[in-house]
């Protein structure tokens, strides 16, 4: 306990005296009071999905601060992007995580927090969440306007000698002690064979391995990275505790088990004797000492030539590009208007937002993934919204509109098939708000529905596909149209086929899209007659229901029970997107009548399709993706038609 208290006091002193005076850990206390928990929650989510991401995020911060200072230049896209520099190309990662954090922060505090500060906070949280030390981050950086690929090509290299690496640290205001402490971040993460295989076979061109490399580790690494093998294979930088932030890295160096040459030379090179070796030994003995000095060096590195509030730089809305000047904005609007005027009824394309809102899918995925963790039903609900939208007046976002008779809007939400059963509107609102902060007036609500439908399926374990985009939003909704167009549980196969064919969807599309019932829930109101009074006279059940399953459904939806109680559409794997739905139909365990008739209607063309998808999940996934793309093209508004709603619940 005493050690933690001393560490905290040390950290506070460093923030008072060592960091730039303009940076302040409390700078967002009023303008974005929940910044720190927002960033930490997003980093935590990223680490749950990919344990390696912790090391990737701290590396982004390091590679940012060493080029033009800590100004988020490493995040910029473009011809001079630092991402294309040799040390970063196909190596630096975590950009999508920063995009997601930025979207969440913009949603809470638009235009306030820089990408550079987000990088700094994400690096700190990556360390903390991996078992490392905590410290308060000094904030107030602004974002640079340009990247510098040539400088990024001169980042410290794993192939360089100790004096060259030290010189690069000194050039940015750091010293030998910082070299050792910050190298300790290699206590987690992986490295590609490309960056250390020279040590295994032909070190320094001498035709033999690096003599400082411990023999057992050498043998193991030659198995992972054989001569002539793929340079993209990876090995852990710290084999003792690969994903934990601790001092094992330094213990490894004492045993000749540093993976990179630039690691091992801190202990084994001739230059290390009077410079870095003693620190390596000290940190190997005392994790507290390493943590203390690591904090000092991280704060020091975070203060390199900052652009601070009130000076040059900006607060980017999109971390991948600087804000556009007024002249560029006007030019873009003129080009957009010209294109819409020429194209009129433009075709949907997968890269529609590649320049106007390139992070649209990343932002939507981050927010939907976060929301679905607290409600597992959400993915199926969002998928259903897209379906119920496209079947009524086409894919125009009309299902999202609240009733507003003054505007001629009869809410489709009140239609019989939707009332009290649709969900997911709130997460669509969140995504729309986030996108409006980043790309105002650009992304339609109809496209958000199409994007989130694909994300929902993939998050549940189903297929992914290229979502075609460019829809615009309708200005009307009609409850009666929804009642007439949407399929119903008791619909016969002929009626279902007709409703699909009216949208140019065939029998294969009917069966494939019905497979979306492999996840989600249905209210008892939709099945109670089927299990308790199917004939409407004698209280008989639907004879197509397997007897044991009938009893299960009757227990879940008893006579006189709550009509809003929920039943799993797929009792086998209710929250996974798979082909169990079709296997259930083969066993007469379809929950809805409109599901079971796909298999129980003798001689119907749907039966062989059910069998085909039940036997081959990959085939189901392939056809489902094709049918989703096909459905997403139903009566779309494009070009100058419709509008881009600012609020998905009401027309502009």
SVG drawing of the C-alpha trace seen along z (x, -y; Angstrom):
<svg xmlns="http://www.w3.org/2000/svg" viewBox="-66 -31 98 66">
<polyline fill="none" stroke="black" stroke-width="0.4" points="0.0,0.0 2.9,-2.4 4.3,-1.9 1.1,-2.9 0.9,-6.1 4.4,-7.0 3.7,-6.3 0.7,-8.6 2.6,-11.4 5.4,-11.1 2.9,-11.3 1.3,-14.5 4.7,-16.1 5.7,-15.2 2.5,-16.8 3.2,-19.9 6.8,-20.4 7.8,-18.1 5.0,-18.5 4.4,-21.6 2.7,-24.3 -0.1,-24.7 -1.1,-21.0 -3.5,-20.3 -5.2,-17.1 -8.3,-19.1 -8.7,-21.0 -11.9,-19.2 -13.4,-19.2 -16.2,-21.4 -16.3,-21.1 -16.2,-17.2 -16.5,-16.0 -17.0,-12.3 -14.1,-12.1 -11.9,-9.7 -14.6,-7.1 -15.8,-7.3 -12.3,-6.6 -11.6,-3.8 -14.8,-2.1 -14.1,-2.0 -10.5,-0.8 -11.9,1.9 -14.3,3.0 -11.5,3.1 -9.3,5.2 -12.1,7.7 -12.3,8.2 -8.5,8.2 -6.1,8.6 -3.2,7.4 -4.9,4.0 -3.4,2.7 0.1,2.8 -1.0,1.5 -2.6,-1.6 0.4,-2.6 2.6,-2.0 0.4,-4.5 1.0,-7.1 4.8,-6.5 4.9,-6.6 2.8,-9.8 4.9,-11.7 8.2,-10.9 7.0,-12.6 6.1,-16.3 5.3,-15.8 2.1,-14.5 -0.3,-15.9 -2.1,-12.8 -0.4,-13.1 0.0,-9.3 -3.8,-9.0 -4.1,-11.1 -4.8,-9.5 -3.5,-10.8 -0.5,-10.6 1.9,-11.7 0.3,-9.6 2.7,-8.3 0.7,-5.1 2.5,-4.4 6.0,-4.9 8.1,-1.7 7.9,-1.3 4.1,-1.6 3.0,0.0 1.1,3.2 2.3,2.9 0.7,0.0 -2.9,0.9 -5.7,-0.3 -6.9,-3.1 -10.5,-1.8 -10.4,-1.8 -9.4,-5.4 -12.2,-6.2 -14.7,-4.5 -13.4,-6.4 -13.5,-9.7 -17.1,-9.0 -18.2,-8.3 -16.4,-11.4 -17.9,-13.6 -21.3,-12.3 -20.8,-13.5 -18.7,-16.6 -18.7,-17.6 -15.7,-19.6 -14.0,-19.7 -11.4,-16.9 -8.5,-16.5 -7.4,-13.2 -4.0,-13.7 -5.4,-13.8 -7.5,-10.7 -4.4,-8.9 -2.6,-9.8 -5.5,-8.7 -5.9,-5.4 -2.2,-4.7 -2.5,-5.2 -5.6,-3.0 -4.0,-0.3 -1.3,-0.1 -3.6,-0.2 -6.1,2.4 -3.1,4.7 -2.0,4.6 0.4,1.6 0.6,-1.6 -2.0,-4.4 -1.3,-8.1 -3.1,-11.3 -2.7,-12.4 -2.0,-16.0 -4.3,-17.2 -4.9,-20.2 -3.1,-19.2 -4.5,-20.2 -4.2,-18.2 -1.7,-18.9 -2.8,-19.8 -0.2,-17.7 1.5,-14.3 5.2,-13.7 6.0,-10.4 9.7,-11.1 10.1,-11.7 8.1,-8.6 10.5,-6.6 13.2,-7.6 11.5,-6.2 13.7,-4.1 14.3,-0.7 14.7,2.8 17.8,3.2 19.7,0.1 22.6,0.1 22.1,-1.4 23.9,-4.7 21.6,-5.3 18.5,-4.6 19.6,-6.8 20.4,-9.7 16.8,-9.5 15.4,-9.7 17.8,-12.6 16.6,-14.5 13.1,-14.7 14.1,-15.7 14.4,-12.2 17.4,-10.6 19.0,-7.2 16.8,-6.4 13.8,-7.1 15.1,-4.6 15.1,-1.8 11.9,-2.7 9.9,-3.2 11.4,0.0 9.7,1.7 6.4,1.3 7.6,4.4 6.5,6.4 3.4,7.1 2.5,7.4 3.8,9.5 6.4,8.9 6.5,10.2 9.2,12.5 10.4,9.8 11.8,7.7 13.8,10.3 14.4,13.3 17.8,11.7 18.9,12.8 18.1,16.4 20.2,17.4 22.5,14.7 23.1,12.0 25.1,9.1 25.7,11.1 28.0,13.5 26.0,16.7 25.3,17.5 22.7,16.5 23.0,13.7 25.3,15.0 23.3,13.1 20.1,15.0 19.5,17.8 19.7,21.2 16.3,22.6 14.5,19.5 16.6,19.5 15.3,23.1 11.7,22.2 11.9,19.1 13.4,21.0 10.3,23.2 8.0,20.1 10.1,18.3 11.8,20.9 14.3,19.8 12.3,18.7 9.0,18.7 6.4,16.0 7.6,12.8 4.1,12.1 4.1,14.8 4.3,13.4 6.0,14.2 5.4,12.7 7.8,10.0 7.6,11.4 6.9,15.1 6.5,15.2 3.5,12.9 2.5,12.0 -0.4,9.7 0.4,8.5 2.2,5.2 5.0,6.1 8.7,6.2 9.3,9.7 10.6,8.0 13.7,7.0 14.1,10.4 14.1,11.8 17.0,9.5 19.1,10.9 18.6,14.4 19.3,13.5 15.6,13.8 14.9,10.4 13.1,10.9 14.3,7.8 17.9,6.9 17.0,3.4 15.7,5.0 18.6,7.3 21.3,4.7 20.0,2.7 21.7,5.4 24.2,7.3 25.9,4.7 29.3,3.2 27.7,-0.3 25.2,0.9 27.8,1.5 28.0,-2.1 24.6,-3.3 21.5,-1.0 22.6,2.3 22.3,1.1 18.8,-0.2 17.8,3.1 19.1,4.9 17.3,2.5 14.0,2.9 14.3,6.7 14.6,6.6 11.9,4.0 8.7,3.7 7.8,0.7 10.9,-1.1 10.1,-0.3 6.5,-1.5 7.7,-4.7 10.2,-5.5 7.8,-4.4 5.2,-6.9 7.9,-9.7 9.0,-8.8 5.4,-8.6 4.5,-12.0 7.8,-13.4 7.1,-11.9 3.5,-13.1 4.9,-16.7 7.0,-16.6 6.5,-19.8 2.8,-19.8 0.3,-22.0 -1.8,-23.3 -5.1,-25.0 -4.7,-28.6 -1.9,-27.8 -1.7,-26.4 -3.5,-23.2 -7.1,-22.3 -9.5,-19.8 -10.4,-17.4 -13.9,-16.0 -12.5,-13.1 -9.1,-11.8 -8.2,-10.7 -8.3,-14.1 -7.9,-17.8 -10.9,-20.0 -11.6,-21.5 -11.3,-25.2 -14.3,-27.2 -13.2,-27.2 -12.9,-23.4 -16.3,-23.0 -17.9,-25.2 -16.2,-23.3 -17.3,-20.0 -20.9,-21.2 -20.8,-22.4 -19.4,-19.1 -22.0,-17.2 -24.8,-19.3 -23.5,-18.9 -23.2,-15.1 -26.7,-14.8 -28.1,-16.9 -26.5,-14.8 -27.1,-11.4 -30.6,-12.0 -31.4,-8.3 -27.8,-7.3 -26.8,-3.7 -25.9,-2.4 -22.2,-1.8 -20.2,-0.2 -17.8,-3.2 -20.4,-6.0 -19.1,-7.6 -15.4,-7.0 -14.6,-10.7 -17.6,-12.3 -17.8,-10.1 -15.1,-7.3 -15.6,-6.1 -19.4,-5.6 -19.2,-1.8 -16.6,-1.9 -18.6,-4.4 -21.8,-2.4 -20.1,0.9 -18.6,-0.6 -21.8,-2.0 -23.9,1.1 -21.4,3.5 -21.3,1.5 -25.1,1.3 -25.6,5.0 -23.4,6.0 -26.2,4.7 -29.0,6.2 -28.3,9.3 -31.6,9.0 -30.5,5.7 -28.8,7.3 -31.9,9.1 -34.1,6.0 -31.9,3.8 -31.9,6.4 -35.7,6.5 -35.9,2.7 -34.1,2.9 -36.5,5.6 -39.6,3.8 -38.3,0.6 -37.6,2.0 -41.0,3.9 -42.9,0.6 -42.4,-1.9 -38.8,-0.7 -35.6,-1.2 -36.2,-4.8 -36.0,-5.0 -39.7,-5.4 -40.0,-2.8 -38.1,-5.2 -40.5,-8.1 -42.7,-9.0 -46.3,-9.8 -46.7,-13.5 -50.1,-14.1 -49.2,-17.7 -46.4,-16.5 -48.5,-13.8 -46.6,-11.1 -48.6,-8.1 -46.1,-6.2 -45.4,-2.7 -44.5,-1.9 -48.2,-1.7 -49.0,0.9 -50.3,4.2 -47.1,6.0 -44.9,3.4 -46.9,2.1 -45.1,2.9 -42.7,5.3 -40.1,3.3 -37.0,2.3 -33.6,0.8 -34.7,-2.8 -32.5,-4.3 -29.3,-2.8 -30.1,-4.1 -30.6,-7.5 -27.2,-7.2 -25.5,-6.3 -27.2,-9.1 -26.1,-11.6 -22.5,-10.4 -22.5,-10.6 -24.0,-14.1 -21.2,-15.2 -18.6,-13.8 -20.2,-14.2 -23.2,-16.5 -25.9,-16.1 -24.2,-13.3 -25.4,-9.8 -29.0,-8.9 -31.1,-7.0 -31.9,-4.5 -28.2,-3.7 -27.7,-3.5 -30.4,-0.8 -28.6,1.1 -25.2,0.8 -26.4,1.8 -28.3,4.8 -25.0,6.2 -23.1,5.4 -25.9,7.1 -25.6,10.3 -21.8,10.4 -21.7,9.6 -24.0,12.6 -21.6,14.9 -23.2,14.6 -21.8,13.6 -20.5,10.2 -21.2,8.5 -20.4,5.2 -23.3,3.0 -24.4,0.9 -25.0,-2.7 -26.3,-6.0 -30.0,-5.8 -31.8,-8.9 -34.6,-9.2 -38.3,-9.4 -40.5,-12.2 -43.6,-10.1 -44.7,-7.0 -48.0,-5.1 -49.4,-2.8 -51.9,-1.2 -49.1,-0.4 -47.2,1.3 -50.2,3.4 -50.7,4.5 -47.1,5.2 -45.5,6.8 -45.7,10.6 -47.7,12.0 -47.1,15.1 -50.4,16.8 -49.8,15.9 -50.1,18.8 -47.2,19.7 -49.0,18.3 -49.5,14.9 -45.9,14.8 -44.6,15.6 -46.8,12.8 -45.6,10.2 -42.0,11.0 -42.6,11.1 -44.1,7.6 -40.5,6.4 -38.9,8.6 -37.8,11.1 -38.3,14.8 -38.8,18.0 -35.1,18.4 -35.0,14.9 -38.1,15.8 -36.4,18.9 -33.0,17.3 -34.3,14.1 -36.6,16.1 -33.4,17.6 -32.9,14.3 -35.3,15.9 -32.2,17.8 -31.9,15.1 -34.3,12.9 -37.5,13.2 -41.2,13.1 -44.1,12.1 -46.6,14.8 -49.4,12.8 -47.9,14.0 -48.1,17.7 -50.8,18.2 -53.5,19.2 -51.2,21.7 -50.5,23.5 -53.8,23.1 -56.6,22.6 -55.4,23.2 -58.7,24.2 -60.6,21.4 -63.3,23.9 -62.1,26.8 -58.9,25.3 -56.7,27.6 -53.0,26.8 -51.3,26.6 -50.7,30.3 -47.4,29.4 -45.8,28.6 -43.7,31.4 -45.5,32.6 -42.7,32.1 -42.0,28.7 -45.7,27.9 -45.7,28.5 -42.7,26.2 -44.4,23.4 -47.6,23.9 -45.6,23.5 -44.1,20.3 -47.3,18.9 -50.2,20.4 -53.8,19.6 -54.5,16.3 -50.8,15.5 -49.1,12.3 -49.3,11.6 -46.0,9.7 -44.0,12.5 -41.1,13.5 -40.2,16.8 -36.9,17.5 -37.4,17.9 -34.6,20.4 -34.7,22.5 -31.4,24.2 -29.1,21.1 -31.3,18.0 -28.6,15.4 -26.3,16.8 -26.7,16.4 -26.4,19.9 -28.4,22.5 -30.1,24.1 -33.3,22.3 -33.6,24.7 -32.7,27.7 -35.5,26.8 -38.0,26.6 -36.9,30.2 -37.8,31.3 -41.2,29.4 -39.9,26.9 -40.5,23.7 -42.0,21.1 -44.0,19.1 -46.5,20.7 -45.0,18.7 -41.6,20.4 -42.9,24.0 -44.9,23.8 -41.6,23.4 -40.9,27.0 -44.3,28.5 -46.1,27.5 -45.7,30.7 -44.4,30.3 -43.6,26.6 -40.5,25.2 -39.4,24.0 -38.8,27.5 -35.6,28.4 -34.3,24.9 -34.8,25.6 -33.0,28.9 -30.2,27.3 -29.6,24.6 -29.9,27.0 -27.2,29.2 -24.8,26.4 -24.4,23.3 -21.9,21.8 -24.5,22.0 -27.1,20.4 -24.7,17.6 -23.8,17.0 -27.5,16.8 -28.5,14.8 -25.9,12.1 -27.0,12.1 -30.7,11.7 -29.9,8.9 -28.2,6.9 -31.1,7.6 -33.7,6.5 -31.6,3.4 -32.2,2.2 -36.0,2.2 -37.4,-1.1 -34.5,-3.2 -34.4,-7.0 -31.2,-8.3 -29.6,-11.4 -31.9,-14.4 -34.9,-12.3 -36.0,-12.4 -33.7,-14.0 -30.9,-13.3 -32.8,-13.6 -31.0,-15.3 -33.1,-13.3 -34.3,-9.8 -37.6,-10.2 -38.8,-13.2 -38.6,-14.9 -36.4,-18.0"/>
</svg>
